[in-house]
């Protein structure tokens, strides 16, 4: 038996939901489990009732905020390819991935709490991220800008390593991402 599809939200309700998710990602990244739902609602410019109408539990909000961040970074790949040459699109996407991973690291305590409650916020994350990287690499290979012998998995692992190693040092992360892109361009 399949679940019925949820009715699409009205434009104002969707805007409120998106504002709550953005505020939640910021709050959980900055404060972890110390973030208050009242503070998130206030930052989003909505009442606490609106927050609870969309997210009846703290765990539901944490998971939805993480999944929204994941979707945002993954959906950026084709948008960047439409606007930029492939290597530039990949490099711009790398910056977005570093920001996503930084937010995710800030949300670590909150994410662990929902895992302990039985949810799996990471379900399909790897496939979605690899799926975002693959067309960026393919376009770069097709244009002759990037090597053809590198897998999306390898790029994802390298990006994760750079983001984890650099931590809050965004300038250093940028330089390391430039170095990574250079490695994707040239073959000895």
Backbone torsions as a table, in degrees:
resi	resn	phi	psi	omega
1	UNK	NA	128.9	-179.9
2	UNK	-94.0	149.6	178.8
3	UNK	-77.8	142.1	176.6
4	UNK	-66.5	146.4	178.5
5	UNK	-70.8	142.1	177.7
6	UNK	-69.4	144.4	176.0
7	UNK	-65.3	140.3	175.7
8	UNK	-61.6	145.5	179.3
9	UNK	-78.0	150.6	170.7
10	UNK	-60.7	158.8	-177.4
11	UNK	-57.9	-43.1	-179.0
12	UNK	-69.0	-36.9	178.5
13	UNK	-68.0	-38.9	177.7
14	UNK	-65.3	-41.0	177.9
15	UNK	-61.5	-45.0	178.3
16	UNK	-60.9	-44.5	179.7
17	UNK	-60.1	-46.6	179.9
18	UNK	-62.5	-39.7	179.2
19	UNK	-66.4	-39.4	177.6
20	UNK	-63.8	-44.3	-179.5
21	UNK	-63.6	-41.7	178.5
22	UNK	-64.9	-43.6	178.6
23	UNK	-65.0	-38.7	179.3
24	UNK	-64.9	-44.2	179.2
25	UNK	-60.2	-43.7	178.0
26	UNK	-62.5	-46.7	-175.6
27	UNK	-66.8	-46.6	-179.2
28	UNK	-68.7	-32.7	177.2
29	UNK	-68.0	-37.4	-177.4
30	UNK	-83.0	-42.9	-170.5
31	UNK	-114.4	-6.7	-177.7
32	UNK	60.3	-136.7	-177.6
33	UNK	-71.2	-11.0	177.7
34	UNK	-76.0	-13.7	179.2
35	UNK	-62.8	135.2	179.8
36	UNK	-99.1	147.8	178.0
37	UNK	-66.7	-33.7	177.3
38	UNK	-63.9	-41.9	178.3
39	UNK	-64.8	-38.2	178.5
40	UNK	-65.4	-46.0	179.2
41	UNK	-59.7	-44.6	-179.6
42	UNK	-62.4	-45.3	179.3
43	UNK	-62.2	-33.9	179.7
44	UNK	-79.1	-11.9	-179.2
45	UNK	76.9	28.1	178.6
46	UNK	-128.1	166.8	175.6
47	UNK	-81.9	162.0	-179.9
48	UNK	-62.5	-31.4	177.6
49	UNK	-63.5	-38.0	177.6
50	UNK	-65.0	-42.1	177.5
51	UNK	-58.8	-50.2	-178.2
52	UNK	-67.5	-28.2	178.3
53	UNK	-65.1	-37.9	179.4
54	UNK	-85.0	-34.8	-174.1
55	UNK	-135.6	93.2	-173.1
56	UNK	-66.4	-18.9	178.3
57	UNK	-132.3	158.9	175.9
58	UNK	-58.8	-41.8	-178.6
59	UNK	-62.3	-41.0	178.9
60	UNK	-62.8	-38.4	178.9
61	UNK	-67.7	-44.5	-179.9
62	UNK	-60.9	-48.6	-178.5
63	UNK	-63.0	-43.6	-179.8
64	UNK	-64.9	-38.4	178.7
65	UNK	-64.6	-42.8	178.0
66	UNK	-63.2	-47.7	-178.3
67	UNK	-63.1	-34.5	177.1
68	UNK	-66.5	-42.1	177.5
69	UNK	-61.6	-43.0	178.3
70	UNK	-61.9	-47.9	-179.8
71	UNK	-61.1	-40.1	-178.6
72	UNK	-62.1	-45.6	-179.1
73	UNK	-69.0	-38.3	-179.8
74	UNK	-69.5	-40.9	-179.9
75	UNK	-69.6	-17.1	180.0
76	UNK	-71.1	-26.9	-175.0
77	UNK	-57.5	-56.1	-179.3
78	UNK	-66.3	-31.7	177.9
79	UNK	-63.8	-42.2	179.2
80	UNK	-67.2	-39.2	178.2
81	UNK	-63.4	-30.7	178.0
82	UNK	-70.6	-25.2	-173.1
83	UNK	-104.5	-25.6	-170.3
84	UNK	-128.7	157.3	170.7
85	UNK	-60.6	153.1	-172.2
86	UNK	-51.9	-46.7	-178.3
87	UNK	-66.1	-39.1	177.4
88	UNK	-67.4	-37.7	177.7
89	UNK	-63.6	-43.7	178.2
90	UNK	-62.2	-43.8	-179.0
91	UNK	-64.8	-40.6	177.2
92	UNK	-64.7	-38.4	178.9
93	UNK	-66.7	-35.8	177.5
94	UNK	-58.8	-41.4	177.4
95	UNK	-61.8	-43.4	179.3
96	UNK	-64.5	-39.2	178.1
97	UNK	-63.9	-42.1	179.1
98	UNK	-60.8	-41.1	176.9
99	UNK	-64.2	-43.4	177.7
100	UNK	-59.0	-47.6	-177.5
101	UNK	-66.6	-35.6	177.0
102	UNK	-62.5	-43.6	177.3
103	UNK	-63.5	-44.2	-179.6
104	UNK	-60.9	-41.1	179.1
105	UNK	-63.8	-38.3	177.1
106	UNK	-66.3	-28.2	-179.4
107	UNK	-88.3	3.7	-171.4
108	UNK	-53.0	-48.0	-179.4
109	UNK	-62.6	-42.0	179.9
110	UNK	-66.0	-40.5	178.8
111	UNK	-66.5	-39.7	177.0
112	UNK	-61.6	-36.3	179.9
113	UNK	-64.6	-39.7	179.7
114	UNK	-76.4	-27.9	174.1
115	UNK	-65.3	-41.6	177.7
116	UNK	-62.5	-27.3	179.0
117	UNK	-83.9	-0.7	175.1
118	UNK	104.8	-0.9	179.0
119	UNK	-89.3	161.0	176.1
120	UNK	-128.2	87.7	-178.0
121	UNK	-66.7	-18.9	-176.1
122	UNK	-89.5	-0.7	179.4
123	UNK	-53.1	120.2	178.0
124	UNK	75.8	2.4	-178.5
125	UNK	-59.4	-46.4	-178.1
126	UNK	-60.3	-47.3	-179.4
127	UNK	-62.1	-40.1	-179.6
128	UNK	-66.1	-42.6	-179.7
129	UNK	-68.2	-44.9	177.2
130	UNK	-61.6	-40.5	177.9
131	UNK	-63.6	-26.7	176.3
132	UNK	-77.9	-36.5	-177.5
133	UNK	-75.7	-37.0	-174.6
134	UNK	-54.0	-48.1	179.7
135	UNK	-68.2	-28.5	175.7
136	UNK	-64.6	-45.8	178.4
137	UNK	-65.9	-45.1	-178.6
138	UNK	-59.8	-41.9	178.8
139	UNK	-65.5	-38.7	177.9
140	UNK	-66.8	-38.1	177.1
141	UNK	-66.9	-45.9	-178.9
142	UNK	-60.8	-34.1	-179.4
143	UNK	-83.9	-8.3	-177.9
144	UNK	82.9	6.6	-178.2
145	UNK	-83.7	-27.0	-173.7
146	UNK	-124.9	153.8	176.0
147	UNK	-62.9	154.9	-179.4
148	UNK	-101.2	-1.9	-173.3
149	UNK	-103.4	18.5	-178.3
150	UNK	-114.7	132.1	179.4
151	UNK	-90.3	158.2	176.2
152	UNK	-61.8	-35.3	176.5
153	UNK	-59.5	-43.1	179.4
154	UNK	-64.1	-41.3	179.0
155	UNK	-64.3	-43.7	179.6
156	UNK	-61.0	-44.1	178.3
157	UNK	-62.9	-41.3	179.4
158	UNK	-65.1	-44.1	178.1
159	UNK	-61.1	-42.3	179.7
160	UNK	-62.7	-42.8	178.7
161	UNK	-61.8	-44.2	178.4
162	UNK	-60.8	-49.3	-177.2
163	UNK	-63.7	-40.6	179.3
164	UNK	-68.4	-42.0	-179.1
165	UNK	-67.3	-39.7	-177.2
166	UNK	-76.8	-30.3	179.8
167	UNK	57.6	-125.7	-178.8
168	UNK	-80.6	-5.7	-177.1
169	UNK	-83.0	79.6	-173.9
170	UNK	-62.6	-36.2	178.3
171	UNK	-62.6	-43.9	179.0
172	UNK	-65.6	-40.5	177.5
173	UNK	-58.1	-42.4	178.7
174	UNK	-60.2	-43.9	178.6
175	UNK	-65.2	-39.8	178.7
176	UNK	-67.9	-36.0	176.5
177	UNK	-67.4	-36.7	174.3
178	UNK	-61.2	-43.1	178.4
179	UNK	-62.4	-43.0	178.1
180	UNK	-61.2	-45.0	179.1
181	UNK	-62.9	-39.9	176.1
182	UNK	-58.8	-39.8	177.9
183	UNK	-66.0	-29.3	177.8
184	UNK	-78.1	-17.7	-178.0
185	UNK	-87.4	-38.1	-167.5
186	UNK	-114.3	148.6	176.9
187	UNK	-126.8	133.1	-179.8
188	UNK	-67.3	NA	NA
